[in-house]
Amino acid sequence: MDGAEVRASLIEQVEVLLRESGNDEPFDAAAWVDRWLRRPNHALGGASPEHYLNSRDGETVLSSLIGAMAAGSYM
């Protein structure tokens, strides 16, 4: 799995979460994911999520983080 595929999967996940939330305001999920990937993340020990893009395990970790954010929980 390459980083572009993981990025696309994360964007799709964010778009689905937005649809399911009932929020119909314009939102650029791709831009949000790109910013999120570059920022240090406490749940990743301060690493940027982009460091996890190139592996299946990394995709699982990142997807779980986005799911936790959507649920309002902290990791």
PDB file of N, CA, C, O and CB in Angstrom:
ATOM      1  N   MET A   1       0.855  -1.171   0.000  1.00  0.00           N
ATOM      2  CA  MET A   1       0.000   0.000   0.000  1.00  0.00           C
ATOM      3  C   MET A   1       0.902   1.236   0.000  1.00  0.00           C
ATOM      4  O   MET A   1       1.834   1.339   0.797  1.00  0.00           O
ATOM      5  CB  MET A   1      -0.973  -0.003   1.232  1.00  0.00           C
ATOM      6  N   ASP A   2       0.611   2.161  -0.900  1.00  0.00           N
ATOM      7  CA  ASP A   2       1.446   3.361  -0.925  1.00  0.00           C
ATOM      8  C   ASP A   2       0.716   4.535  -0.282  1.00  0.00           C
ATOM      9  O   ASP A   2      -0.486   4.478  -0.023  1.00  0.00           O
ATOM     10  CB  ASP A   2       1.848   3.709  -2.367  1.00  0.00           C
ATOM     11  N   GLY A   3       1.469   5.591  -0.035  1.00  0.00           N
ATOM     12  CA  GLY A   3       0.940   6.746   0.665  1.00  0.00           C
ATOM     13  C   GLY A   3      -0.248   7.388  -0.018  1.00  0.00           C
ATOM     14  O   GLY A   3      -1.160   7.863   0.657  1.00  0.00           O
ATOM     15  N   ALA A   4      -0.258   7.413  -1.348  1.00  0.00           N
ATOM     16  CA  ALA A   4      -1.369   8.024  -2.075  1.00  0.00           C
ATOM     17  C   ALA A   4      -2.660   7.240  -1.851  1.00  0.00           C
ATOM     18  O   ALA A   4      -3.737   7.827  -1.741  1.00  0.00           O
ATOM     19  CB  ALA A   4      -1.050   8.102  -3.576  1.00  0.00           C
ATOM     20  N   GLU A   5      -2.550   5.925  -1.785  1.00  0.00           N
ATOM     21  CA  GLU A   5      -3.740   5.092  -1.549  1.00  0.00           C
ATOM     22  C   GLU A   5      -4.268   5.284  -0.125  1.00  0.00           C
ATOM     23  O   GLU A   5      -5.477   5.367   0.092  1.00  0.00           O
ATOM     24  CB  GLU A   5      -3.413   3.599  -1.796  1.00  0.00           C
ATOM     25  N   VAL A   6      -3.360   5.353   0.830  1.00  0.00           N
ATOM     26  CA  VAL A   6      -3.767   5.566   2.215  1.00  0.00           C
ATOM     27  C   VAL A   6      -4.407   6.942   2.348  1.00  0.00           C
ATOM     28  O   VAL A   6      -5.448   7.080   2.991  1.00  0.00           O
ATOM     29  CB  VAL A   6      -2.560   5.428   3.177  1.00  0.00           C
ATOM     30  N   ARG A   7      -3.796   7.962   1.748  1.00  0.00           N
ATOM     31  CA  ARG A   7      -4.355   9.318   1.781  1.00  0.00           C
ATOM     32  C   ARG A   7      -5.765   9.318   1.208  1.00  0.00           C
ATOM     33  O   ARG A   7      -6.672   9.895   1.807  1.00  0.00           O
ATOM     34  CB  ARG A   7      -3.456  10.302   0.996  1.00  0.00           C
ATOM     35  N   ALA A   8      -5.962   8.687   0.067  1.00  0.00           N
ATOM     36  CA  ALA A   8      -7.284   8.634  -0.564  1.00  0.00           C
ATOM     37  C   ALA A   8      -8.288   7.936   0.346  1.00  0.00           C
ATOM     38  O   ALA A   8      -9.437   8.367   0.445  1.00  0.00           O
ATOM     39  CB  ALA A   8      -7.207   7.912  -1.920  1.00  0.00           C
ATOM     40  N   SER A   9      -7.872   6.880   1.001  1.00  0.00           N
ATOM     41  CA  SER A   9      -8.743   6.152   1.919  1.00  0.00           C
ATOM     42  C   SER A   9      -9.136   7.032   3.108  1.00  0.00           C
ATOM     43  O   SER A   9     -10.289   7.011   3.539  1.00  0.00           O
ATOM     44  CB  SER A   9      -8.049   4.870   2.411  1.00  0.00           C
ATOM     45  N   LEU A  10      -8.195   7.795   3.633  1.00  0.00           N
ATOM     46  CA  LEU A  10      -8.479   8.685   4.751  1.00  0.00           C
ATOM     47  C   LEU A  10      -9.444   9.797   4.345  1.00  0.00           C
ATOM     48  O   LEU A  10     -10.347  10.152   5.104  1.00  0.00           O
ATOM     49  CB  LEU A  10      -7.184   9.286   5.289  1.00  0.00           C
ATOM     50  N   ILE A  11      -9.250  10.339   3.154  1.00  0.00           N
ATOM     51  CA  ILE A  11     -10.161  11.376   2.652  1.00  0.00           C
ATOM     52  C   ILE A  11     -11.569  10.816   2.539  1.00  0.00           C
ATOM     53  O   ILE A  11     -12.538  11.463   2.937  1.00  0.00           O
ATOM     54  CB  ILE A  11      -9.685  11.917   1.279  1.00  0.00           C
ATOM     55  N   GLU A  12     -11.678   9.619   1.998  1.00  0.00           N
ATOM     56  CA  GLU A  12     -12.985   8.979   1.874  1.00  0.00           C
ATOM     57  C   GLU A  12     -13.615   8.767   3.256  1.00  0.00           C
ATOM     58  O   GLU A  12     -14.814   8.987   3.434  1.00  0.00           O
ATOM     59  CB  GLU A  12     -12.856   7.631   1.131  1.00  0.00           C
ATOM     60  N   GLN A  13     -12.814   8.344   4.222  1.00  0.00           N
ATOM     61  CA  GLN A  13     -13.323   8.138   5.574  1.00  0.00           C
ATOM     62  C   GLN A  13     -13.876   9.440   6.151  1.00  0.00           C
ATOM     63  O   GLN A  13     -14.955   9.447   6.742  1.00  0.00           O
ATOM     64  CB  GLN A  13     -12.218   7.580   6.482  1.00  0.00           C
ATOM     65  N   VAL A  14     -13.149  10.531   5.984  1.00  0.00           N
ATOM     66  CA  VAL A  14     -13.603  11.826   6.488  1.00  0.00           C
ATOM     67  C   VAL A  14     -14.889  12.246   5.786  1.00  0.00           C
ATOM     68  O   VAL A  14     -15.811  12.747   6.429  1.00  0.00           O
ATOM     69  CB  VAL A  14     -12.512  12.898   6.295  1.00  0.00           C
ATOM     70  N   GLU A  15     -14.958  12.048   4.479  1.00  0.00           N
ATOM     71  CA  GLU A  15     -16.165  12.409   3.734  1.00  0.00           C
ATOM     72  C   GLU A  15     -17.382  11.605   4.216  1.00  0.00           C
ATOM     73  O   GLU A  15     -18.476  12.153   4.343  1.00  0.00           O
ATOM     74  CB  GLU A  15     -15.945  12.181   2.228  1.00  0.00           C
ATOM     75  N   VAL A  16     -17.191  10.322   4.481  1.00  0.00           N
ATOM     76  CA  VAL A  16     -18.282   9.480   4.979  1.00  0.00           C
ATOM     77  C   VAL A  16     -18.720   9.960   6.361  1.00  0.00           C
ATOM     78  O   VAL A  16     -19.917  10.060   6.628  1.00  0.00           O
ATOM     79  CB  VAL A  16     -17.848   7.991   5.035  1.00  0.00           C
ATOM     80  N   LEU A  17     -17.772  10.253   7.231  1.00  0.00           N
ATOM     81  CA  LEU A  17     -18.103  10.735   8.566  1.00  0.00           C
ATOM     82  C   LEU A  17     -18.911  12.030   8.494  1.00  0.00           C
ATOM     83  O   LEU A  17     -19.865  12.222   9.249  1.00  0.00           O
ATOM     84  CB  LEU A  17     -16.826  10.952   9.385  1.00  0.00           C
ATOM     85  N   LEU A  18     -18.519  12.906   7.584  1.00  0.00           N
ATOM     86  CA  LEU A  18     -19.255  14.160   7.420  1.00  0.00           C
ATOM     87  C   LEU A  18     -20.683  13.903   6.948  1.00  0.00           C
ATOM     88  O   LEU A  18     -21.632  14.480   7.480  1.00  0.00           O
ATOM     89  CB  LEU A  18     -18.533  15.077   6.428  1.00  0.00           C
ATOM     90  N   ARG A  19     -20.832  13.038   5.951  1.00  0.00           N
ATOM     91  CA  ARG A  19     -22.184  12.716   5.457  1.00  0.00           C
ATOM     92  C   ARG A  19     -23.036  12.119   6.566  1.00  0.00           C
ATOM     93  O   ARG A  19     -24.198  12.491   6.734  1.00  0.00           O
ATOM     94  CB  ARG A  19     -22.112  11.739   4.266  1.00  0.00           C
ATOM     95  N   GLU A  20     -22.463  11.201   7.313  1.00  0.00           N
ATOM     96  CA  GLU A  20     -23.200  10.535   8.379  1.00  0.00           C
ATOM     97  C   GLU A  20     -23.568  11.486   9.512  1.00  0.00           C
ATOM     98  O   GLU A  20     -24.540  11.254  10.232  1.00  0.00           O
ATOM     99  CB  GLU A  20     -22.389   9.385   8.923  1.00  0.00           C
ATOM    100  N   SER A  21     -22.795  12.554   9.669  1.00  0.00           N
ATOM    101  CA  SER A  21     -23.073  13.512  10.737  1.00  0.00           C
ATOM    102  C   SER A  21     -24.264  14.406  10.407  1.00  0.00           C
ATOM    103  O   SER A  21     -24.824  15.062  11.285  1.00  0.00           O
ATOM    104  CB  SER A  21     -21.848  14.368  11.003  1.00  0.00           C
ATOM    105  N   GLY A  22     -24.640  14.423   9.139  1.00  0.00           N
ATOM    106  CA  GLY A  22     -25.739  15.274   8.718  1.00  0.00           C
ATOM    107  C   GLY A  22     -25.298  16.694   8.398  1.00  0.00           C
ATOM    108  O   GLY A  22     -26.126  17.537   8.052  1.00  0.00           O
ATOM    109  N   ASN A  23     -24.028  16.960   8.507  1.00  0.00           N
ATOM    110  CA  ASN A  23     -23.501  18.290   8.206  1.00  0.00           C
ATOM    111  C   ASN A  23     -23.465  18.464   6.695  1.00  0.00           C
ATOM    112  O   ASN A  23     -22.802  17.704   5.990  1.00  0.00           O
ATOM    113  CB  ASN A  23     -22.081  18.493   8.826  1.00  0.00           C
ATOM    114  N   ASP A  24     -24.180  19.465   6.206  1.00  0.00           N
ATOM    115  CA  ASP A  24     -24.214  19.684   4.758  1.00  0.00           C
ATOM    116  C   ASP A  24     -23.466  20.950   4.346  1.00  0.00           C
ATOM    117  O   ASP A  24     -23.581  21.405   3.209  1.00  0.00           O
ATOM    118  CB  ASP A  24     -25.653  19.763   4.279  1.00  0.00           C
ATOM    119  N   GLU A  25     -22.699  21.513   5.279  1.00  0.00           N
ATOM    120  CA  GLU A  25     -21.893  22.686   4.952  1.00  0.00           C
ATOM    121  C   GLU A  25     -20.697  22.262   4.109  1.00  0.00           C
ATOM    122  O   GLU A  25     -20.183  21.155   4.273  1.00  0.00           O
ATOM    123  CB  GLU A  25     -21.425  23.414   6.238  1.00  0.00           C
ATOM    124  N   PRO A  26     -20.249  23.136   3.203  1.00  0.00           N
ATOM    125  CA  PRO A  26     -19.078  22.808   2.382  1.00  0.00           C
ATOM    126  C   PRO A  26     -17.848  22.537   3.268  1.00  0.00           C
ATOM    127  O   PRO A  26     -17.572  23.259   4.225  1.00  0.00           O
ATOM    128  CB  PRO A  26     -18.778  23.961   1.386  1.00  0.00           C
ATOM    129  N   PHE A  27     -17.139  21.486   2.914  1.00  0.00           N
ATOM    130  CA  PHE A  27     -15.938  21.118   3.659  1.00  0.00           C
ATOM    131  C   PHE A  27     -14.986  20.425   2.701  1.00  0.00           C
ATOM    132  O   PHE A  27     -15.379  19.510   1.978  1.00  0.00           O
ATOM    133  CB  PHE A  27     -16.277  20.198   4.882  1.00  0.00           C
ATOM    134  N   ASP A  28     -13.740  20.859   2.694  1.00  0.00           N
ATOM    135  CA  ASP A  28     -12.723  20.280   1.822  1.00  0.00           C
ATOM    136  C   ASP A  28     -11.972  19.196   2.594  1.00  0.00           C
ATOM    137  O   ASP A  28     -10.962  19.466   3.243  1.00  0.00           O
ATOM    138  CB  ASP A  28     -11.740  21.376   1.298  1.00  0.00           C
ATOM    139  N   ALA A  29     -12.472  17.986   2.513  1.00  0.00           N
ATOM    140  CA  ALA A  29     -11.881  16.876   3.262  1.00  0.00           C
ATOM    141  C   ALA A  29     -10.429  16.636   2.855  1.00  0.00           C
ATOM    142  O   ALA A  29      -9.597  16.323   3.706  1.00  0.00           O
ATOM    143  CB  ALA A  29     -12.698  15.601   3.049  1.00  0.00           C
ATOM    144  N   ALA A  30     -10.118  16.777   1.581  1.00  0.00           N
ATOM    145  CA  ALA A  30      -8.745  16.542   1.120  1.00  0.00           C
ATOM    146  C   ALA A  30      -7.793  17.556   1.745  1.00  0.00           C
ATOM    147  O   ALA A  30      -6.706  17.188   2.190  1.00  0.00           O
ATOM    148  CB  ALA A  30      -8.667  16.616  -0.420  1.00  0.00           C
ATOM    149  N   ALA A  31      -8.181  18.811   1.784  1.00  0.00           N
ATOM    150  CA  ALA A  31      -7.319  19.844   2.379  1.00  0.00           C
ATOM    151  C   ALA A  31      -7.143  19.590   3.874  1.00  0.00           C
ATOM    152  O   ALA A  31      -6.050  19.753   4.417  1.00  0.00           O
ATOM    153  CB  ALA A  31      -7.913  21.258   2.142  1.00  0.00           C
ATOM    154  N   TRP A  32      -8.237  19.187   4.537  1.00  0.00           N
ATOM    155  CA  TRP A  32      -8.146  18.906   5.966  1.00  0.00           C
ATOM    156  C   TRP A  32      -7.193  17.740   6.228  1.00  0.00           C
ATOM    157  O   TRP A  32      -6.329  17.829   7.100  1.00  0.00           O
ATOM    158  CB  TRP A  32      -9.538  18.598   6.543  1.00  0.00           C
ATOM    159  N   VAL A  33      -7.346  16.650   5.478  1.00  0.00           N
ATOM    160  CA  VAL A  33      -6.476  15.487   5.650  1.00  0.00           C
ATOM    161  C   VAL A  33      -5.017  15.880   5.391  1.00  0.00           C
ATOM    162  O   VAL A  33      -4.128  15.480   6.142  1.00  0.00           O
ATOM    163  CB  VAL A  33      -6.907  14.337   4.700  1.00  0.00           C
ATOM    164  N   ASP A  34      -4.772  16.646   4.354  1.00  0.00           N
ATOM    165  CA  ASP A  34      -3.397  17.043   4.053  1.00  0.00           C
ATOM    166  C   ASP A  34      -2.784  17.852   5.191  1.00  0.00           C
ATOM    167  O   ASP A  34      -1.616  17.652   5.525  1.00  0.00           O
ATOM    168  CB  ASP A  34      -3.352  17.852   2.760  1.00  0.00           C
ATOM    169  N   ARG A  35      -3.548  18.762   5.792  1.00  0.00           N
ATOM    170  CA  ARG A  35      -3.032  19.530   6.936  1.00  0.00           C
ATOM    171  C   ARG A  35      -2.802  18.606   8.129  1.00  0.00           C
ATOM    172  O   ARG A  35      -1.773  18.690   8.798  1.00  0.00           O
ATOM    173  CB  ARG A  35      -4.015  20.672   7.322  1.00  0.00           C
ATOM    174  N   TRP A  36      -3.767  17.724   8.389  1.00  0.00           N
ATOM    175  CA  TRP A  36      -3.673  16.819   9.524  1.00  0.00           C
ATOM    176  C   TRP A  36      -2.451  15.903   9.397  1.00  0.00           C
ATOM    177  O   TRP A  36      -1.768  15.630  10.384  1.00  0.00           O
ATOM    178  CB  TRP A  36      -4.953  15.984   9.642  1.00  0.00           C
ATOM    179  N   LEU A  37      -2.187  15.440   8.192  1.00  0.00           N
ATOM    180  CA  LEU A  37      -1.049  14.538   7.981  1.00  0.00           C
ATOM    181  C   LEU A  37       0.288  15.190   8.313  1.00  0.00           C
ATOM    182  O   LEU A  37       1.227  14.509   8.726  1.00  0.00           O
ATOM    183  CB  LEU A  37      -1.032  14.058   6.547  1.00  0.00           C
ATOM    184  N   ARG A  38       0.377  16.491   8.136  1.00  0.00           N
ATOM    185  CA  ARG A  38       1.654  17.195   8.338  1.00  0.00           C
ATOM    186  C   ARG A  38       1.889  17.645   9.770  1.00  0.00           C
ATOM    187  O   ARG A  38       3.020  17.972  10.129  1.00  0.00           O
ATOM    188  CB  ARG A  38       1.717  18.389   7.439  1.00  0.00           C
ATOM    189  N   ARG A  39       0.864  17.669  10.586  1.00  0.00           N
ATOM    190  CA  ARG A  39       0.998  18.205  11.943  1.00  0.00           C
ATOM    191  C   ARG A  39       1.384  17.110  12.940  1.00  0.00           C
ATOM    192  O   ARG A  39       0.893  15.984  12.856  1.00  0.00           O
ATOM    193  CB  ARG A  39      -0.311  18.874  12.380  1.00  0.00           C
ATOM    194  N   PRO A  40       2.268  17.450  13.885  1.00  0.00           N
ATOM    195  CA  PRO A  40       2.597  16.482  14.931  1.00  0.00           C
ATOM    196  C   PRO A  40       1.327  16.067  15.669  1.00  0.00           C
ATOM    197  O   PRO A  40       0.419  16.873  15.871  1.00  0.00           O
ATOM    198  CB  PRO A  40       3.634  17.071  15.922  1.00  0.00           C
ATOM    199  N   ASN A  41       1.279  14.798  16.066  1.00  0.00           N
ATOM    200  CA  ASN A  41       0.086  14.259  16.709  1.00  0.00           C
ATOM    201  C   ASN A  41       0.471  13.635  18.040  1.00  0.00           C
ATOM    202  O   ASN A  41       1.331  12.755  18.101  1.00  0.00           O
ATOM    203  CB  ASN A  41      -0.616  13.220  15.799  1.00  0.00           C
ATOM    204  N   HIS A  42      -0.163  14.091  19.088  1.00  0.00           N
ATOM    205  CA  HIS A  42       0.137  13.588  20.435  1.00  0.00           C
ATOM    206  C   HIS A  42      -0.052  12.065  20.529  1.00  0.00           C
ATOM    207  O   HIS A  42       0.742  11.376  21.168  1.00  0.00           O
ATOM    208  CB  HIS A  42      -0.758  14.290  21.470  1.00  0.00           C
ATOM    209  N   ALA A  43      -1.099  11.554  19.895  1.00  0.00           N
ATOM    210  CA  ALA A  43      -1.383  10.116  19.961  1.00  0.00           C
ATOM    211  C   ALA A  43      -0.305   9.287  19.269  1.00  0.00           C
ATOM    212  O   ALA A  43      -0.210   8.077  19.478  1.00  0.00           O
ATOM    213  CB  ALA A  43      -2.739   9.820  19.334  1.00  0.00           C
ATOM    214  N   LEU A  44       0.494   9.937  18.454  1.00  0.00           N
ATOM    215  CA  LEU A  44       1.587   9.249  17.749  1.00  0.00           C
ATOM    216  C   LEU A  44       2.940   9.599  18.362  1.00  0.00           C
ATOM    217  O   LEU A  44       3.976   9.485  17.707  1.00  0.00           O
ATOM    218  CB  LEU A  44       1.578   9.616  16.251  1.00  0.00           C
ATOM    219  N   GLY A  45       2.921  10.024  19.618  1.00  0.00           N
ATOM    220  CA  GLY A  45       4.162  10.382  20.300  1.00  0.00           C
ATOM    221  C   GLY A  45       4.811  11.620  19.728  1.00  0.00           C
ATOM    222  O   GLY A  45       6.026  11.791  19.831  1.00  0.00           O
ATOM    223  N   GLY A  46       4.014  12.487  19.123  1.00  0.00           N
ATOM    224  CA  GLY A  46       4.526  13.723  18.537  1.00  0.00           C
ATOM    225  C   GLY A  46       4.922  13.590  17.078  1.00  0.00           C
ATOM    226  O   GLY A  46       5.306  14.577  16.451  1.00  0.00           O
ATOM    227  N   ALA A  47       4.837  12.394  16.530  1.00  0.00           N
ATOM    228  CA  ALA A  47       5.165  12.198  15.106  1.00  0.00           C
ATOM    229  C   ALA A  47       4.021  12.727  14.247  1.00  0.00           C
ATOM    230  O   ALA A  47       2.872  12.783  14.686  1.00  0.00           O
ATOM    231  CB  ALA A  47       5.433  10.688  14.791  1.00  0.00           C
ATOM    232  N   SER A  48       4.347  13.104  13.044  1.00  0.00           N
ATOM    233  CA  SER A  48       3.327  13.510  12.083  1.00  0.00           C
ATOM    234  C   SER A  48       2.691  12.262  11.478  1.00  0.00           C
ATOM    235  O   SER A  48       3.390  11.291  11.189  1.00  0.00           O
ATOM    236  CB  SER A  48       3.935  14.418  10.971  1.00  0.00           C
ATOM    237  N   PRO A  49       1.373  12.278  11.285  1.00  0.00           N
ATOM    238  CA  PRO A  49       0.711  11.116  10.696  1.00  0.00           C
ATOM    239  C   PRO A  49       1.290  10.711   9.333  1.00  0.00           C
ATOM    240  O   PRO A  49       1.218   9.541   8.958  1.00  0.00           O
ATOM    241  CB  PRO A  49      -0.762  11.399  10.550  1.00  0.00           C
ATOM    242  N   GLU A  50       1.856  11.657   8.598  1.00  0.00           N
ATOM    243  CA  GLU A  50       2.388  11.316   7.277  1.00  0.00           C
ATOM    244  C   GLU A  50       3.464  10.240   7.340  1.00  0.00           C
ATOM    245  O   GLU A  50       3.724   9.566   6.343  1.00  0.00           O
ATOM    246  CB  GLU A  50       2.948  12.550   6.612  1.00  0.00           C
ATOM    247  N   HIS A  51       4.092  10.073   8.501  1.00  0.00           N
ATOM    248  CA  HIS A  51       5.116   9.032   8.653  1.00  0.00           C
ATOM    249  C   HIS A  51       4.512   7.624   8.652  1.00  0.00           C
ATOM    250  O   HIS A  51       5.241   6.634   8.580  1.00  0.00           O
ATOM    251  CB  HIS A  51       5.899   9.256   9.947  1.00  0.00           C
ATOM    252  N   TYR A  52       3.201   7.537   8.732  1.00  0.00           N
ATOM    253  CA  TYR A  52       2.511   6.248   8.790  1.00  0.00           C
ATOM    254  C   TYR A  52       1.823   5.892   7.473  1.00  0.00           C
ATOM    255  O   TYR A  52       1.104   4.895   7.400  1.00  0.00           O
ATOM    256  CB  TYR A  52       1.491   6.260   9.909  1.00  0.00           C
ATOM    257  N   LEU A  53       2.035   6.690   6.450  1.00  0.00           N
ATOM    258  CA  LEU A  53       1.299   6.524   5.193  1.00  0.00           C
ATOM    259  C   LEU A  53       1.668   5.293   4.376  1.00  0.00           C
ATOM    260  O   LEU A  53       0.841   4.824   3.594  1.00  0.00           O
ATOM    261  CB  LEU A  53       1.505   7.715   4.357  1.00  0.00           C
ATOM    262  N   ASN A  54       2.837   4.767   4.518  1.00  0.00           N
ATOM    263  CA  ASN A  54       3.321   3.760   3.575  1.00  0.00           C
ATOM    264  C   ASN A  54       3.257   2.322   4.054  1.00  0.00           C
ATOM    265  O   ASN A  54       4.041   1.480   3.618  1.00  0.00           O
ATOM    266  CB  ASN A  54       4.702   4.066   3.223  1.00  0.00           C
ATOM    267  N   SER A  55       2.318   2.041   4.955  1.00  0.00           N
ATOM    268  CA  SER A  55       2.172   0.650   5.385  1.00  0.00           C
ATOM    269  C   SER A  55       0.716   0.353   5.731  1.00  0.00           C
ATOM    270  O   SER A  55      -0.050   1.258   6.061  1.00  0.00           O
ATOM    271  CB  SER A  55       3.083   0.356   6.596  1.00  0.00           C
ATOM    272  N   ARG A  56       0.352  -0.896   5.655  1.00  0.00           N
ATOM    273  CA  ARG A  56      -1.008  -1.318   6.014  1.00  0.00           C
ATOM    274  C   ARG A  56      -1.250  -1.047   7.499  1.00  0.00           C
ATOM    275  O   ARG A  56      -2.326  -0.580   7.875  1.00  0.00           O
ATOM    276  CB  ARG A  56      -1.226  -2.830   5.690  1.00  0.00           C
ATOM    277  N   ASP A  57      -0.266  -1.334   8.337  1.00  0.00           N
ATOM    278  CA  ASP A  57      -0.412  -1.050   9.765  1.00  0.00           C
ATOM    279  C   ASP A  57      -0.594   0.443   9.995  1.00  0.00           C
ATOM    280  O   ASP A  57      -1.386   0.855  10.842  1.00  0.00           O
ATOM    281  CB  ASP A  57       0.808  -1.564  10.549  1.00  0.00           C
ATOM    282  N   GLY A  58       0.135   1.244   9.247  1.00  0.00           N
ATOM    283  CA  GLY A  58       0.006   2.694   9.363  1.00  0.00           C
ATOM    284  C   GLY A  58      -1.379   3.164   8.980  1.00  0.00           C
ATOM    285  O   GLY A  58      -1.942   4.049   9.624  1.00  0.00           O
ATOM    286  N   GLU A  59      -1.934   2.574   7.928  1.00  0.00           N
ATOM    287  CA  GLU A  59      -3.290   2.933   7.511  1.00  0.00           C
ATOM    288  C   GLU A  59      -4.278   2.632   8.637  1.00  0.00           C
ATOM    289  O   GLU A  59      -5.182   3.425   8.900  1.00  0.00           O
ATOM    290  CB  GLU A  59      -3.690   2.170   6.220  1.00  0.00           C
ATOM    291  N   THR A  60      -4.110   1.505   9.293  1.00  0.00           N
ATOM    292  CA  THR A  60      -4.988   1.130  10.392  1.00  0.00           C
ATOM    293  C   THR A  60      -4.881   2.128  11.540  1.00  0.00           C
ATOM    294  O   THR A  60      -5.892   2.541  12.107  1.00  0.00           O
ATOM    295  CB  THR A  60      -4.656  -0.279  10.882  1.00  0.00           C
ATOM    296  N   VAL A  61      -3.667   2.507  11.877  1.00  0.00           N
ATOM    297  CA  VAL A  61      -3.445   3.472  12.959  1.00  0.00           C
ATOM    298  C   VAL A  61      -4.107   4.806  12.623  1.00  0.00           C
ATOM    299  O   VAL A  61      -4.812   5.375  13.456  1.00  0.00           O
ATOM    300  CB  VAL A  61      -1.932   3.672  13.211  1.00  0.00           C
ATOM    301  N   LEU A  62      -3.886   5.302  11.417  1.00  0.00           N
ATOM    302  CA  LEU A  62      -4.430   6.605  11.028  1.00  0.00           C
ATOM    303  C   LEU A  62      -5.953   6.579  10.945  1.00  0.00           C
ATOM    304  O   LEU A  62      -6.618   7.521  11.374  1.00  0.00           O
ATOM    305  CB  LEU A  62      -3.846   7.042   9.688  1.00  0.00           C
ATOM    306  N   SER A  63      -6.493   5.521  10.403  1.00  0.00           N
ATOM    307  CA  SER A  63      -7.936   5.387  10.314  1.00  0.00           C
ATOM    308  C   SER A  63      -8.552   5.345  11.716  1.00  0.00           C
ATOM    309  O   SER A  63      -9.604   5.939  11.954  1.00  0.00           O
ATOM    310  CB  SER A  63      -8.310   4.124   9.519  1.00  0.00           C
ATOM    311  N   SER A  64      -7.906   4.655  12.623  1.00  0.00           N
ATOM    312  CA  SER A  64      -8.384   4.592  14.004  1.00  0.00           C
ATOM    313  C   SER A  64      -8.356   5.960  14.663  1.00  0.00           C
ATOM    314  O   SER A  64      -9.271   6.312  15.407  1.00  0.00           O
ATOM    315  CB  SER A  64      -7.547   3.610  14.813  1.00  0.00           C
ATOM    316  N   LEU A  65      -7.317   6.730  14.396  1.00  0.00           N
ATOM    317  CA  LEU A  65      -7.230   8.079  14.963  1.00  0.00           C
ATOM    318  C   LEU A  65      -8.362   8.964  14.463  1.00  0.00           C
ATOM    319  O   LEU A  65      -8.976   9.692  15.243  1.00  0.00           O
ATOM    320  CB  LEU A  65      -5.883   8.715  14.621  1.00  0.00           C
ATOM    321  N   ILE A  66      -8.636   8.905  13.178  1.00  0.00           N
ATOM    322  CA  ILE A  66      -9.727   9.716  12.627  1.00  0.00           C
ATOM    323  C   ILE A  66     -11.055   9.259  13.221  1.00  0.00           C
ATOM    324  O   ILE A  66     -11.897  10.091  13.559  1.00  0.00           O
ATOM    325  CB  ILE A  66      -9.763   9.620  11.074  1.00  0.00           C
ATOM    326  N   GLY A  67     -11.252   7.968  13.351  1.00  0.00           N
ATOM    327  CA  GLY A  67     -12.461   7.460  13.966  1.00  0.00           C
ATOM    328  C   GLY A  67     -12.604   7.918  15.415  1.00  0.00           C
ATOM    329  O   GLY A  67     -13.704   8.257  15.852  1.00  0.00           O
ATOM    330  N   ALA A  68     -11.508   7.931  16.155  1.00  0.00           N
ATOM    331  CA  ALA A  68     -11.535   8.382  17.539  1.00  0.00           C
ATOM    332  C   ALA A  68     -11.883   9.864  17.614  1.00  0.00           C
ATOM    333  O   ALA A  68     -12.650  10.277  18.484  1.00  0.00           O
ATOM    334  CB  ALA A  68     -10.188   8.116  18.217  1.00  0.00           C
ATOM    335  N   MET A  69     -11.329  10.662  16.715  1.00  0.00           N
ATOM    336  CA  MET A  69     -11.661  12.086  16.690  1.00  0.00           C
ATOM    337  C   MET A  69     -13.144  12.289  16.415  1.00  0.00           C
ATOM    338  O   MET A  69     -13.791  13.122  17.048  1.00  0.00           O
ATOM    339  CB  MET A  69     -10.822  12.817  15.635  1.00  0.00           C
ATOM    340  N   ALA A  70     -13.674  11.530  15.476  1.00  0.00           N
ATOM    341  CA  ALA A  70     -15.091  11.661  15.124  1.00  0.00           C
ATOM    342  C   ALA A  70     -15.979  11.278  16.306  1.00  0.00           C
ATOM    343  O   ALA A  70     -17.056  11.845  16.492  1.00  0.00           O
ATOM    344  CB  ALA A  70     -15.427  10.784  13.902  1.00  0.00           C
ATOM    345  N   ALA A  71     -15.519  10.313  17.101  1.00  0.00           N
ATOM    346  CA  ALA A  71     -16.291   9.857  18.253  1.00  0.00           C
ATOM    347  C   ALA A  71     -16.079  10.764  19.465  1.00  0.00           C
ATOM    348  O   ALA A  71     -16.779  10.643  20.469  1.00  0.00           O
ATOM    349  CB  ALA A  71     -15.911   8.420  18.604  1.00  0.00           C
ATOM    350  N   GLY A  72     -15.108  11.674  19.362  1.00  0.00           N
ATOM    351  CA  GLY A  72     -14.842  12.578  20.473  1.00  0.00           C
ATOM    352  C   GLY A  72     -13.978  11.979  21.558  1.00  0.00           C
ATOM    353  O   GLY A  72     -13.932  12.490  22.677  1.00  0.00           O
ATOM    354  N   SER A  73     -13.289  10.893  21.230  1.00  0.00           N
ATOM    355  CA  SER A  73     -12.418  10.282  22.246  1.00  0.00           C
ATOM    356  C   SER A  73     -10.958  10.630  21.948  1.00  0.00           C
ATOM    357  O   SER A  73     -10.592  10.954  20.818  1.00  0.00           O
ATOM    358  CB  SER A  73     -12.612   8.732  22.288  1.00  0.00           C
ATOM    359  N   TYR A  74     -10.161  10.553  22.975  1.00  0.00           N
ATOM    360  CA  TYR A  74      -8.744  10.869  22.839  1.00  0.00           C
ATOM    361  C   TYR A  74      -7.948   9.596  23.031  1.00  0.00           C
ATOM    362  O   TYR A  74      -8.314   8.723  23.819  1.00  0.00           O
ATOM    363  CB  TYR A  74      -8.303  11.958  23.855  1.00  0.00           C
ATOM    364  N   MET A  75      -6.860   9.508  22.301  1.00  0.00           N
ATOM    365  CA  MET A  75      -5.994   8.335  22.401  1.00  0.00           C
ATOM    366  C   MET A  75      -4.692   8.728  23.062  1.00  0.00           C
ATOM    367  O   MET A  75      -3.814   7.885  23.245  1.00  0.00           O
ATOM    368  CB  MET A  75      -5.732   7.715  21.012  1.00  0.00           C
TER     369      MET A  75
END
